[in-house]
Amino acid sequence: MGRITEDLIRRNAEHNDCVIFSLEELSLHQQEIERLEHIDKWCRDLKILYLQNNLIGKIENVSKLKKLEYLNLALNNIEKIENLEGCEGLAKLDLTVNFIGELSSIKSLQHNIHLKELFLMGNPCADFDGYRQFVVVTLQQLKWLDGKEIERSERIQALQNYPAVEQQIREQEKAYCLRRAREKAEAQRKLEEEHENEKRSSPGFNGRWYTDIYPALSFSTESKNHLQAPEIQAEHKTDKLDACDDDLAFWNKPSLFTPESRLETLRHVEKQRKAEEKLSEKKKNVRPPRTLVTEHGKALNVNEPKSTFDCVKRSSAQHPKDNVSPTPCVIFRLDFSLKDDEKRNQLVLDLAVYRYMDTSLIEVDVQPTYVRVMVKGKPFQLVLPAEVRPDSSSAKRSQTTGHLVICMPKVEEVITVGGRASKSVKTSLDNSREQTHKRTAILLSHPEVIKRQAN
């Protein structure tokens, strides 16, 4: 159940520096909110309030919003217009696609003298015979109804036919209320049946006393510990198939468009999401650990850190039971580059870690023949083409790109790929001596030096 919390309002008040008491406009659409609360206490200065596409079943806790001019409650579960008398400045009210069947409840809006626009299209009451005439006469202050301007001649004609129209509306309201009472009773019965079925199908429910369940639980726990990986995978496949069958049966089941069916859809989607999370958690537990070094001590190249983006979004205008084909997720491995800096005699690894990731989530381990970086617990490992000195290596983050740059000085040896014996290289002392001898030979061979020696 989505609830209106202070944190939720602050997150949607960025345009006001997250200050909520002076908010004049607030948008809380598509938050699965089921109850309207707290707003009249925390946001007294609101002028515009968007609450469309939620699951709100009753208009309440808005009577203290004296400055409210526009209230959008489209695509909710509202069945009656009420508790808006205190909104003295209300000029526009949108109740499109709700479940308002008590058309006479619009009489409560007679106190809102500044109300000029009202939207009731998509409600059961909008299908009543005489609906528009009844609203036009009842709310004399209205200028627009369902996006259509109310002409003076239309209002005069509606006044003339009002007694007959009012009687007609009452009869239709009565029939609708009886039908809704039956729908509510049927929905309650189905809900109780589902709860009973869930209890019966839950693990451990087999008609025995609780004292008899503990041995069965211990046996199942022991047997589960002895399950082999293929058996666990088969179990996951079975669970997934059962979940798919249940999901398909739910979406193919015919149902009426009622507040109860919208809530049922929400509960099913929530239940499905939790089941998927549970299955993925099982898969994570079964997954074997990543091999970084073989039994023979050979390091492997591994690039496991990645980011996934879920591209599935539901349009606000779609019905909750509309089938939406999921878009595939995009998966990125970490990009990297390894350069051989011959000038400084070092290897430089540039690893494209996420720019805004906290450095505390990154661990670097440099070994003579490979480098390992743990990014949020996921390993990146690269075998190096030459042996390096771990004690002289350094790692830092780029201030512009956020990349991790690791500098690894090479040792004074060349390691061949085939694993043959290493070839010794002249030391820096030998190099300096050789250079000194060369310089002396060049100097002695210079003409001016030879001439001075002859004198």
C-alpha positions as CSV (number, residue, x, y, z in Angstrom):
1,M,0.0,0.0,0.0
2,G,1.4,3.4,-1.0
3,R,1.1,6.1,1.7
4,I,1.7,9.8,1.7
5,T,4.7,10.4,3.8
6,E,6.8,13.5,4.5
7,D,9.7,12.0,2.6
8,L,7.5,11.4,-0.4
9,I,6.4,15.0,-0.4
10,R,9.9,16.3,0.0
11,R,11.2,14.2,-2.9
12,N,8.5,15.8,-5.1
13,A,9.2,19.3,-3.8
14,E,12.6,19.9,-5.4
15,H,11.3,22.9,-7.3
16,N,10.7,24.5,-3.8
17,D,14.1,23.5,-2.3
18,C,12.4,20.5,-0.6
19,V,10.5,22.9,1.7
20,I,7.0,21.6,2.1
21,F,5.2,24.1,4.3
22,S,5.3,26.8,1.6
23,L,4.5,24.5,-1.4
24,E,2.0,25.9,-3.9
25,E,2.1,23.0,-6.3
26,L,2.5,19.2,-5.6
27,S,2.4,16.2,-7.9
28,L,1.9,12.8,-6.4
29,H,0.6,10.9,-9.4
30,Q,1.2,7.2,-10.1
31,Q,2.3,6.4,-6.5
32,E,-0.2,3.7,-5.7
33,I,-1.6,5.8,-2.9
34,E,-4.7,4.3,-1.4
35,R,-5.6,7.0,1.2
36,L,-5.5,10.8,1.1
37,E,-3.9,12.0,4.3
38,H,-1.5,14.5,6.0
39,I,-1.5,17.0,3.1
40,D,-3.9,19.5,4.8
41,K,-1.5,19.6,7.8
42,W,1.8,19.9,6.0
43,C,1.0,21.9,2.9
44,R,-1.5,24.6,3.8
45,D,-0.5,26.9,1.0
46,L,-1.2,24.5,-1.9
47,K,-2.9,25.9,-5.0
48,I,-2.5,23.0,-7.4
49,L,-2.6,19.3,-6.3
50,Y,-2.1,16.4,-8.7
51,L,-3.2,13.0,-7.4
52,Q,-4.2,11.2,-10.7
53,N,-3.7,7.5,-11.4
54,N,-3.6,6.3,-7.8
55,L,-6.0,4.0,-5.8
56,I,-7.6,6.7,-3.6
57,G,-11.1,5.5,-2.5
58,K,-12.3,8.6,-0.6
59,I,-11.9,12.3,-0.8
60,E,-10.8,13.3,2.7
61,N,-8.3,15.4,4.7
62,V,-8.3,18.3,2.2
63,S,-10.8,20.7,3.8
64,K,-8.1,22.9,5.3
65,L,-6.6,23.7,2.0
66,K,-8.3,27.1,1.7
67,K,-6.0,28.3,-1.2
68,L,-6.5,25.2,-3.3
69,E,-7.6,26.2,-6.9
70,Y,-7.1,23.0,-8.9
71,L,-7.5,19.4,-7.7
72,N,-6.8,16.5,-10.0
73,L,-8.2,13.1,-8.8
74,A,-8.6,11.4,-12.2
75,L,-8.1,7.6,-12.5
76,N,-8.8,6.7,-8.8
77,N,-11.4,4.6,-6.9
78,I,-13.6,7.5,-5.7
79,E,-17.3,6.6,-5.5
80,K,-18.7,9.8,-3.9
81,I,-18.0,13.6,-4.0
82,E,-17.6,14.8,-0.4
83,N,-15.4,16.8,2.1
84,L,-14.6,19.6,-0.3
85,E,-16.7,22.3,1.3
86,G,-13.6,23.8,3.1
87,C,-11.7,24.3,-0.2
88,E,-13.0,27.9,-0.6
89,G,-10.8,28.8,-3.6
90,L,-11.5,25.6,-5.6
91,A,-12.0,26.6,-9.3
92,K,-11.3,23.3,-11.1
93,L,-12.0,19.7,-10.1
94,D,-11.0,16.7,-12.3
95,L,-12.7,13.4,-11.3
96,T,-12.3,11.7,-14.7
97,V,-12.6,7.9,-14.8
98,N,-13.5,7.2,-11.2
99,F,-16.5,5.1,-9.9
100,I,-18.9,7.9,-8.9
101,G,-22.4,6.5,-9.1
102,E,-24.1,8.8,-6.5
103,L,-24.6,11.8,-8.8
104,S,-26.6,13.6,-6.1
105,S,-23.4,13.9,-4.1
106,I,-22.4,16.8,-6.4
107,K,-24.8,18.9,-4.2
108,S,-21.9,19.2,-1.7
109,L,-20.1,21.3,-4.3
110,Q,-22.7,24.1,-4.1
111,H,-20.6,25.6,-1.3
112,N,-17.6,26.0,-3.6
113,I,-18.8,29.3,-5.2
114,H,-15.6,29.7,-7.3
115,L,-15.9,26.3,-9.0
116,K,-15.9,26.9,-12.7
117,E,-14.8,23.6,-14.3
118,L,-15.8,20.1,-13.4
119,F,-14.8,16.8,-15.1
120,L,-16.9,13.7,-14.5
121,M,-16.5,11.8,-17.8
122,G,-15.7,8.1,-17.5
123,N,-17.8,7.7,-14.3
124,P,-20.9,5.5,-14.1
125,C,-23.0,8.6,-13.3
126,A,-22.0,10.2,-16.7
127,D,-24.0,7.4,-18.4
128,F,-27.2,8.3,-16.6
129,D,-30.0,9.7,-18.6
130,G,-30.4,13.4,-17.8
131,Y,-26.8,13.5,-16.3
132,R,-25.7,16.8,-17.9
133,Q,-29.0,18.6,-17.2
134,F,-29.0,17.6,-13.6
135,V,-25.4,18.9,-13.0
136,V,-26.0,22.1,-14.9
137,V,-29.0,22.9,-12.7
138,T,-27.5,21.7,-9.4
139,L,-24.3,23.7,-9.8
140,Q,-25.3,27.1,-11.0
141,Q,-21.7,28.5,-10.7
142,L,-20.3,26.1,-13.3
143,K,-19.0,27.4,-16.6
144,W,-17.6,24.2,-18.1
145,L,-18.6,20.6,-17.7
146,D,-16.5,17.8,-19.1
147,G,-14.6,20.3,-21.3
148,K,-17.8,21.7,-22.9
149,E,-19.0,25.2,-22.1
150,I,-22.4,25.5,-20.5
151,E,-24.5,27.9,-22.6
152,R,-27.2,30.1,-21.0
153,S,-29.9,28.5,-23.2
154,E,-28.8,25.1,-22.0
155,R,-29.2,26.0,-18.4
156,I,-32.7,27.5,-19.0
157,Q,-33.9,24.4,-20.7
158,A,-32.4,22.2,-18.0
159,L,-34.3,24.2,-15.4
160,Q,-37.6,23.6,-17.2
161,N,-37.1,19.8,-17.2
162,Y,-35.5,19.5,-13.8
163,P,-38.3,17.8,-11.7
164,A,-38.6,14.9,-14.2
165,V,-34.8,14.7,-14.6
166,E,-34.2,14.6,-10.8
167,Q,-36.7,11.7,-10.4
168,Q,-35.0,9.8,-13.2
169,I,-31.6,10.3,-11.6
170,R,-32.8,9.0,-8.3
171,E,-34.1,5.8,-9.8
172,Q,-30.8,5.2,-11.7
173,E,-28.8,5.9,-8.6
174,K,-30.8,3.4,-6.6
175,A,-30.3,0.7,-9.2
176,Y,-26.6,1.4,-9.4
177,C,-26.2,1.3,-5.6
178,L,-27.9,-2.1,-5.4
179,R,-25.6,-3.4,-8.1
180,R,-22.5,-2.0,-6.3
181,A,-23.6,-3.7,-3.1
182,R,-23.7,-7.1,-4.9
183,E,-20.3,-6.4,-6.5
184,K,-18.8,-5.6,-3.1
185,A,-20.2,-8.7,-1.5
186,E,-18.9,-10.9,-4.4
187,A,-15.5,-9.3,-4.1
188,Q,-15.4,-9.9,-0.4
189,R,-16.3,-13.5,-0.9
190,K,-13.6,-14.0,-3.4
191,L,-11.0,-12.3,-1.2
192,E,-11.9,-14.7,1.7
193,E,-11.7,-17.7,-0.6
194,E,-8.2,-16.6,-1.8
195,H,-7.0,-16.2,1.8
196,E,-8.3,-19.6,2.7
197,N,-6.6,-21.2,-0.4
198,E,-3.3,-19.4,0.5
199,K,-3.5,-20.9,4.0
200,R,-4.1,-24.4,2.7
201,S,-1.3,-24.1,0.1
202,S,1.2,-22.6,2.5
203,P,4.1,-24.8,3.6
204,G,3.4,-26.8,6.8
205,F,-0.4,-26.8,6.5
206,N,-1.4,-30.4,6.2
207,G,-4.2,-30.7,8.8
208,R,-1.9,-31.8,11.6
209,W,-1.2,-30.1,14.9
210,Y,1.7,-27.7,15.2
211,T,3.6,-30.2,17.4
212,D,3.7,-32.6,14.5
213,I,5.1,-30.1,12.1
214,Y,8.6,-29.7,13.6
215,P,9.9,-33.2,12.6
216,A,8.7,-32.6,9.1
217,L,10.4,-29.3,9.0
218,S,13.7,-30.7,10.2
219,F,13.5,-33.5,7.7
220,S,12.8,-31.1,4.8
221,T,15.7,-28.9,5.9
222,E,18.1,-31.8,6.0
223,S,17.0,-33.1,2.6
224,K,17.3,-29.6,1.1
225,N,20.9,-29.4,2.3
226,H,21.7,-32.6,0.4
227,L,20.1,-31.4,-2.9
228,Q,22.5,-31.3,-5.8
229,A,22.7,-28.2,-8.1
230,P,20.7,-29.8,-11.0
231,E,17.9,-30.7,-8.6
232,I,17.8,-27.2,-7.3
233,Q,17.7,-25.8,-10.8
234,A,14.9,-28.2,-11.7
235,E,13.0,-26.9,-8.6
236,H,13.5,-23.3,-9.8
237,K,12.2,-24.2,-13.2
238,T,9.1,-25.8,-11.7
239,D,8.4,-22.8,-9.5
240,K,8.8,-20.4,-12.5
241,L,6.4,-22.5,-14.6
242,D,3.8,-22.5,-11.8
243,A,4.2,-18.8,-11.4
244,C,3.8,-18.2,-15.2
245,D,0.6,-20.4,-15.2
246,D,-0.9,-18.5,-12.3
247,D,-0.1,-15.2,-13.9
248,L,-1.6,-16.2,-17.3
249,A,-4.7,-17.5,-15.6
250,F,-5.1,-14.2,-13.7
251,W,-4.8,-12.0,-16.8
252,N,-7.1,-14.2,-18.8
253,K,-9.8,-14.3,-16.1
254,P,-12.7,-11.9,-17.1
255,S,-13.5,-9.3,-14.5
256,L,-15.5,-6.1,-14.1
257,F,-13.9,-2.7,-13.9
258,T,-14.5,-1.9,-10.3
259,P,-12.5,-0.4,-7.4
260,E,-12.1,-4.0,-6.1
261,S,-10.7,-5.3,-9.4
262,R,-8.1,-2.4,-9.5
263,L,-7.0,-3.3,-6.0
264,E,-6.9,-7.0,-6.9
265,T,-4.6,-6.2,-9.8
266,L,-2.3,-4.2,-7.6
267,R,-2.1,-7.0,-5.1
268,H,-1.4,-9.5,-7.9
269,V,1.4,-7.4,-9.4
270,E,2.9,-6.9,-5.9
271,K,2.7,-10.7,-5.2
272,Q,4.3,-11.5,-8.5
273,R,7.1,-9.0,-7.9
274,K,7.8,-10.6,-4.5
275,A,7.8,-14.1,-6.0
276,E,10.3,-13.0,-8.6
277,E,12.5,-11.5,-6.0
278,K,12.3,-14.7,-4.0
279,L,13.3,-16.8,-7.1
280,S,16.2,-14.5,-7.9
281,E,17.4,-14.7,-4.3
282,K,17.3,-18.5,-4.6
283,K,19.3,-18.4,-7.8
284,K,21.9,-16.1,-6.1
285,N,22.3,-18.6,-3.3
286,V,22.8,-21.5,-5.7
287,R,25.2,-19.7,-8.0
288,P,28.8,-21.0,-7.5
289,P,31.5,-18.5,-6.6
290,R,33.5,-16.9,-9.5
291,T,36.9,-18.6,-10.0
292,L,39.6,-16.0,-10.0
293,V,42.7,-18.3,-9.7
294,T,42.8,-21.9,-10.9
295,E,44.0,-24.8,-8.9
296,H,47.4,-24.5,-10.6
297,G,47.8,-20.9,-9.5
298,K,47.0,-19.4,-12.9
299,A,45.1,-16.0,-12.6
300,L,42.1,-15.6,-15.0
301,N,40.8,-12.5,-16.7
302,V,37.4,-11.6,-15.1
303,N,35.1,-8.6,-15.7
304,E,32.0,-9.2,-13.6
305,P,30.9,-5.7,-12.5
306,K,28.0,-4.5,-14.6
307,S,24.9,-2.2,-14.5
308,T,21.5,-3.2,-15.7
309,F,18.7,-0.9,-16.8
310,D,15.0,-2.0,-16.7
311,C,13.4,-0.5,-19.8
312,V,9.8,-1.5,-18.9
313,K,7.5,1.4,-18.1
314,R,3.8,1.5,-18.0
315,S,2.0,4.4,-19.5
316,S,-0.2,6.4,-17.1
317,A,-3.2,6.0,-19.5
318,Q,-3.0,2.2,-19.7
319,H,-5.3,0.0,-17.9
320,P,-3.6,-2.0,-15.1
321,K,-4.4,-5.3,-16.9
322,D,-3.1,-4.3,-20.3
323,N,-0.4,-6.7,-21.5
324,V,2.9,-4.9,-22.0
325,S,5.8,-6.7,-23.7
326,P,8.9,-6.2,-21.7
327,T,11.9,-4.6,-23.4
328,P,15.2,-6.3,-22.9
329,C,17.6,-5.0,-20.2
330,V,20.8,-3.3,-21.3
331,I,23.9,-4.7,-19.6
332,F,27.3,-3.0,-19.6
333,R,30.6,-4.5,-18.5
334,L,33.2,-2.1,-17.2
335,D,35.3,-0.6,-20.0
336,F,39.1,-0.5,-19.4
337,S,42.4,0.2,-21.1
338,L,45.9,-1.0,-20.3
339,K,48.8,1.1,-21.6
340,D,52.5,0.5,-21.4
341,D,54.2,3.7,-20.5
342,E,57.8,3.0,-21.6
343,K,59.0,6.5,-20.6
344,R,58.2,5.9,-17.0
345,N,58.6,2.1,-17.3
346,Q,55.2,1.3,-15.9
347,L,51.8,-0.2,-16.8
348,V,48.8,2.1,-16.5
349,L,45.3,0.6,-16.1
350,D,42.3,3.0,-16.7
351,L,39.1,1.4,-15.4
352,A,35.8,3.1,-16.2
353,V,34.1,2.7,-12.8
354,Y,30.8,4.5,-12.3
355,R,31.4,8.2,-12.0
356,Y,29.3,8.9,-8.9
357,M,30.2,5.7,-7.1
358,D,31.6,6.2,-3.6
359,T,35.3,5.3,-3.5
360,S,34.7,3.3,-0.3
361,L,33.0,0.7,-2.5
362,I,36.2,0.0,-4.5
363,E,39.0,-2.2,-3.4
364,V,42.3,-2.5,-5.3
365,D,44.8,-5.4,-5.0
366,V,47.9,-5.3,-7.1
367,Q,50.0,-8.5,-7.5
368,P,53.2,-9.0,-9.4
369,T,51.4,-10.7,-12.4
370,Y,47.8,-9.5,-12.1
371,V,45.6,-6.7,-10.7
372,R,42.3,-7.2,-9.0
373,V,39.6,-4.5,-8.4
374,M,36.5,-5.3,-6.3
375,V,33.6,-2.9,-7.4
376,K,30.7,-3.3,-4.9
377,G,31.8,-6.8,-4.2
378,K,32.1,-7.8,-7.9
379,P,35.6,-8.7,-9.2
380,F,37.5,-7.2,-12.1
381,Q,40.8,-9.1,-12.6
382,L,43.4,-8.6,-15.4
383,V,46.5,-10.6,-16.1
384,L,49.4,-8.3,-16.7
385,P,51.8,-8.6,-19.7
386,A,54.9,-7.8,-17.5
387,E,55.8,-8.2,-13.8
388,V,55.2,-5.2,-11.7
389,R,56.1,-3.9,-8.2
390,P,53.0,-3.9,-6.0
391,D,54.7,-1.9,-3.2
392,S,55.4,1.0,-5.6
393,S,52.0,0.9,-7.3
394,S,49.4,3.7,-6.9
395,A,45.7,4.1,-7.5
396,K,43.6,7.3,-7.8
397,R,40.2,8.5,-9.1
398,S,40.0,10.9,-12.0
399,Q,38.3,14.2,-10.9
400,T,36.7,14.7,-14.3
401,T,35.5,11.2,-15.4
402,G,35.6,9.3,-12.1
403,H,37.7,6.5,-13.7
404,L,40.1,4.5,-11.5
405,V,43.7,4.9,-12.7
406,I,46.2,2.4,-11.4
407,C,50.0,3.0,-12.1
408,M,52.2,-0.1,-11.7
409,P,55.9,0.3,-12.1
410,K,57.6,-2.7,-13.9
411,V,60.4,-4.6,-12.3
412,E,63.8,-4.7,-14.1
413,E,63.0,-8.0,-15.8
414,V,61.1,-9.0,-18.8
415,I,58.6,-11.9,-18.4
416,T,57.9,-13.9,-21.6
417,V,54.4,-15.1,-22.2
418,G,55.5,-18.7,-22.8
419,G,56.7,-18.9,-19.2
420,R,60.4,-19.4,-20.2
421,A,63.3,-18.2,-18.1
422,S,63.5,-14.4,-17.6
423,K,66.1,-12.5,-19.4
424,S,68.3,-10.2,-17.3
425,V,68.6,-6.5,-18.3
426,K,71.5,-4.2,-17.6
427,T,71.1,-2.3,-14.3
428,S,70.9,1.4,-14.1
429,L,74.5,1.5,-12.8
430,D,75.8,-0.3,-15.8
431,N,73.9,2.0,-18.1
432,S,75.3,5.1,-16.4
433,R,78.8,3.7,-16.7
434,E,78.4,2.9,-20.3
435,Q,77.0,6.3,-21.1
436,T,80.0,7.9,-19.2
437,H,82.5,5.9,-21.3
438,K,80.7,7.0,-24.5
439,R,80.7,10.7,-23.5
440,T,84.5,10.4,-22.7
441,A,85.3,8.8,-26.0
442,I,83.3,11.5,-27.9
443,L,85.0,14.3,-25.9
444,L,88.5,12.9,-26.5
445,S,87.9,12.6,-30.2
446,H,87.0,16.3,-30.5
447,P,89.5,18.4,-32.7
448,E,90.0,21.1,-30.0
449,V,90.8,18.5,-27.3
450,I,93.4,16.8,-29.6
451,K,94.9,20.3,-30.5
452,R,95.3,21.2,-26.7
453,Q,96.9,17.8,-26.0
454,A,99.4,18.4,-28.8
455,N,100.4,21.8,-27.3
